[in-house]
Amino acid sequence: MEYEIAGWLSVIFRFVHVIASIMWIGNSILFTWMELNLIAPKAGDENTDKDLLGQLDMLHGGGVFHLQKRVINPGAIPAPLHWFMWQSYTTWITGTLLLISVFYINGGAPLLDSSKSALTGWGAIGMSVGGIIAWWLVYDTIWRSKLKEVPALAVLLSFALLMTATVYFNQYFNGRAVFLQVGVMLGSAMTANVFVHIIRNQKKFMKALLAGKPHDLKYGKQAKTRSMHNHYMTFPVLFMMLSAHFPQLISADWLSPILGVIIVSLMLVKFFMNSRYYFGGWLVAIFIVFLIACGLIKVFLIMPASTSDVGLTDVQKGAKLFVAQGCAVCHQVGSSQLAPNLDKLYNSTVQLADGGTVVADEAYLRESIERPQAKVVKGYPASMPPVSLTKEQLDNLIAYLKSR
């Protein structure tokens, strides 16, 4: 019953998380597009509304939408006035619930890679939570300081510290957890930007307007800066949230530099997409970024491992293989709706789809890896592909499964 409830909650949280994130990301892309396409009033035109900052017309749904961006007159505050924040908050809340239900509620074990460290699950949870909080504090401090007046330097410092965090977490976490941890750190900073800077600054000038004071554009400028930060973090965060589907990348030995290439290239793609209104070669630039990123990632994928298997136990070798073969994508604890949970599987009784049962001894584990359709577990599709392994690799993988 507990697994069934957890499964339903996972479905609900995941669905709401996806819907909310689509709405949030859609808002970010649309509002940035509108900002870039606003037609500013002509200088010296006496008939121009002095409060008008820009306007544009959009064709949609069989009609024309006429959009204006303007300074608000304290005596004529529009009503209703729509605010955009709950898409962000809902995305973060449901994402946090998923993080807890998939990674934390199981004692933190799904975060760890036993071949890297003997860190406990609770230690991993503390490290994960601490990383999320620490990143926001570091990032926010950088962009509150005088460094924000030199954006290029602030960006380089922020990226360098993020990569340092990636290398640090990669010493303890498995590849999937590293990608998700960095994604959660960036995503949490995005929501914190909305709560601490964007909405708070908007509330400041709205409060002043309600008091009869003129519209102070400096608050809007501060909010827009953090909004653009969020805009450029969108593509990398999306990739990292979907990283479980990319086992070749999350199991790579040179994971940290690969993640760095992905973050930089996706931000550059977004930059060139936004620059198409004044840079004629934007599309060519995107293809060049794409090709360079693919080339660099390929180089890192074929480079010899920074550390060999020398000195590792059979269990540790099996743990590395479990991630490298992509097994963790479906058999990850907390994602049992995709494939059976393998924790404490060895010597347990397994219910089969044909109504029978079998003891999960070594022979069953070996058969399930080599001929996965021979005995299908009840409640799961017969979707596991056969795996091609050497005898030594198979022995190591079974040793790892017996140790879980």
N, C-alpha and C positions, 0 to 999 in steps of 0.2 A: 504493500500500500504506500509506503514512504517513497519508493522509487517511482510509482505511478504518479503520485502528487508532484514529486520533483520534476518528472517528465512534462506534466501539464504546465507547471509554472515556467519551465524552460521555454516551452512553445509560446506561451503568452508573452513573457518578457522579451523574447527574441523578436516576435512579430511586431510588438509595439515599438521596440528599439529601432527596427528597420524602418517602419513607417515614419516615426518621429525624425530619424536622421535624414530620410529622403526630403521631408518638409524643410528641415533646417538647412541642409545643403542646397536645396532648391532656392530657398530665400537668399542665401549668400550669393549664389551665382546670378540670380535674377537682379538683385539690388545692385550688385557690382556692374552688371551689364547696363543697367539703367543709368548709373553714375557716369559710365564711360560714354554713353550716347546722348547725354543731356546737351541740348543746344543752348549755349550761354546767350544772354541778351546782348544785342549789338551796342558797343560803346557809343555814347553820344546820341542815342535814339531818345528823343524827348517823350515819345509815347510809351516807352517801356515802363512796366510796373517796377517801381524801385525795390519792391520786396522780392522780385522774381530772381532766383538763382540760376534756373535753367528749366527747359521743357522738352518734351518729345511726344511723338504720336506713335501708337502701336496698333497694328491690325490684328484682331483676334476675335473669334466667335462671331464673325459676320458684322463686326462694327469696329469703330476706332476708339481706342482709349487715349485720352489726352492727359498726359502726366505733367505735373509741375512740381519743382522743388523750390521752396520759397521760405523766406524769413516769416515767422509767425507774428502776427499782430496781437499784442496782449488783449486787445479789446475784441478780437474775432478769432478765438481759438476754435479750430474745426471740431465738430462733434457729429458722429463718433470719430475718435482718433485711434487708429489701430496700432497696437504695440506688438512687437515680435520678440518673444523670449521663451515661451513655453515649449516650443519645438526643441530648443537647446536644453532646457531643464529636463524635459521628458527623456531626451536622448541620453543625458548623463545619468539620470536616476535608473532607467531600465538597464543601461550598460553596467552600472555599478552592481545592480541586482544580479545580472548575468555573471559578472566577475566573481561575485560571492558564491553563487550557486554552482558554477562550473569549476572554479579554482580554489576558493577559500573554504567552502563548507566541507570539503573532503580533506581537511587538515593540511592544505597547501601542497600535497603530493603532486598534483598535476603540473605545478610550476617547475618542479625540480628535474634535474638530470643527474642521476646517481653516478654517472661516469665522470662527472666534473667535480662534484663536491659531496661532502657528507652532511651538508646543512640540513637541519630539520625542517619539516613542513611549516611549523609555526614560525620558524625563523624566516622562511621564504615569504610568508604572508606579511610579516613585519617589514621585511625589506621592500616588498611590493608597495605597501601602503606608504612607507616612508619615502620611496622614490617618487610617488605621485605628488605628495605634499611638497617635498624638497624641490622638485622641478618647477612647480608653480612659483614658489618663493624665489628661486634663482632667476627664472625667466622674468617675473614681474619686477624684480629688483633691477635687472639690467635695463628694462624698458621704462623704468621710472627715473633712472639716473641720467646724467648728462650724456651718456653714450647714445641715447635715443636721438641726439642731434647729429650723430654720424651713423645713420642707419646701416650702412654697409659693414661697419665695424661691429655694431650690435648684433647683426645677423650672423656674422662669422663667429663671434664669441658664443652666441646661443647655440649654434650648430656644433661647435667644438665641444661644448659641455654636454650636449645631448649625445654625441658620439662617445664621449667618456662614460656616460651612464650606460650606454649600450654595451660597451666592452665590459663594464663592471657586472651588469646583470648576466651577461653571457658566460661568466665564470661559474654561475650557479644554476641558472634556469635552462630548460630545454629550449630549442629554437623557436617553437611555436609560442612559448611563454614570453620569450624575449621580444618578438615582434609585437605581441599583444600588450606587453608591459609598456613599451615605448609608445604604442598607439594610444593606450589609456592615459599616459602622462600628457601627451599632446592634446587629446580630446578633453581631458579634465581642465587643462589650461584654457582651452577654447571656451568652455562653459564658464569658467571663472572670469574670463574676459567679458563675457556677456553680463554676468551678475555684478562684478566689481567695477567695471569701467563703462561698458556700453549703456546698460540700463540706468546705472547710477548717474552718469553724466546727463542722460536724457531727463531723468527725474529732476536734476538740479535746474536745468533751464526751464522745464515745465513749471516748477515751483516758483521760479522768478517771474514767469509770464503770468501765473495766477495772481501774483502779488502786484501786477501792473507794471513790472519792469520790462525793458526791451529784451528782445531775443539775443542772447549772448552766444555767438557762433563758436567761441573757443571750446565750449563743452561738446558741441557736435564734432569738432575737429578731433578732440581727444577720443571720442567714441569711435569715430571713423578709422582712426589709426589701428585700434585693437580689432575692429571689424575686418580690416584688410589683413591683419595677421591671421585671423581665423580663416579668411578666404584662401590664403595660400597654404594653410595647413590641411585643408579639406582633402585634397587628393592623396597625400601620404597617409593620413589617418584612415581613409577608406581602404587603401591597399593593405595596411597592417591589420585592420579588422577582418579582412577576407583572407589573411595569410594562411589559415589552416588549409586552404585549398591549393597551396603552392608548396608541397612537401620538398620539392627539389631545392627551394630557396631556404626554407626554415631548417632544413637538415644540413645545410652547407657548412663546411669547416670554417670558411671565411665569412661568417654570417654578418659580423659588424660592418665591414666595408661594403658588403652587398646592400645592407640596409641603408647605409649612408648614400650610396649611389641612387637608390630608389627615391629617397627623400628629396635629394637635390634635383634629380631629373624631373620628378613630378611637379615640384615647385616651379622649375623652369618652364615646363610645358604650360602651366597656368599663367605664368608671366607672359609668355609669347602669345597665348590666346587673348590675353587682355591688351596686348600691344598691337593687335591687328589693325587698329584704327589709325595708327601713325607709322607703322613699320610694315612695309610692303612684303618683306621676306619672312613674315611670321610663320607661315606654314612650312617653308623650307627649314627654318630654324627648329621647329618642333620635330621634324623628321631627323635632323642631324642629332638633336638631343637624344631621340629614341634610339638611333643607331649606335651612338657612343655609349649610352647606358647599357644596351644589350651586349655590346662588345666587352665592356668592363665587367659586367656580371658573368659573362662566359669565361673570361680570364680567371676570375676568382673561383668559379666552379671547377675549373680543371687544374688549378694550382694545387700542388701537394699540400696535404694537411699540415697545419702549423704544429700539431702534436700527433704522434703516432699512437698505435695501440700497445706499444711496448710497455710492459709493467701493469697493464690493466687485467683484471680478473675476467673470467668468462662471463660473469654477470654484467660487468661494466661494458664489455664488448657487445653483449646482447642488448643492453640499454641503448647504446649508440646506434646499433643496427635497427632497433625498433623505431627510432626517430628517422633514420636515414631512408628506410624503406617506406615511410609514410604511414606506418601502422598507427601512429599516435593521432592521425587526423580523424579516424573513425572510432578508435578504441579509447580515446581520451576519457578519463574519468569525468563524469558530469555530462557527457555527450552520448549516453547509452542509447539514445534513440537512433543512433547511426549504426552501432555495432555493440556486441556484448562487452560489459565491463570485465576486465581481465584481472582485477585485484582479487586476491585470495581464490583464484580459479582452480589452481592446482589441487587435485584430489577432492574437489567438490563434486556434487551431483548436478549435472546439467540437463535441463529439460529441452527435448528436441521437438522440432516442428512436426514430426510424424507421430507424436504422442509418447514416444519412448524416452528413456533416460540413459545417460552414460556417465561414468566416472571420468573426470578430467585428469587422467594419469598421463604419463609421458607419451605413451603411444597415441592417445587422443590428441595431444598438443601437436605432435609431429604430423599426424594425418590431417589435422585442421589447417596446418600451414601448407602442406604439399597438395592436398586435395580438399579445399575448403567446402565444396559442395557435397561431400560425402555425408556429413552430419550437420544439418543446419539447425541453429539454436532457435527455439520457439520465440516468436515475437520479433524476429529480424529477417530481412530479405536475404536471399541467397545471392548476395552481390559481391562477396569478396573474391578478387581475382587470384589465381594461383601465383605463388611467389617462387622465383628461381633463386636458390641459395646453394652455396657450397655446403658440404657436410659440416665443416667447421663453423660456418655461419649459422647453420640450422641448430647445431648443438649449443652455440652461444645464446641464440634467441630463446631456446627452450629453457636454458639455465636462468635467463632473466625472467621469463614468465613464471617459472617455479618459485622465484624469490619474491614475487610481488605480494 
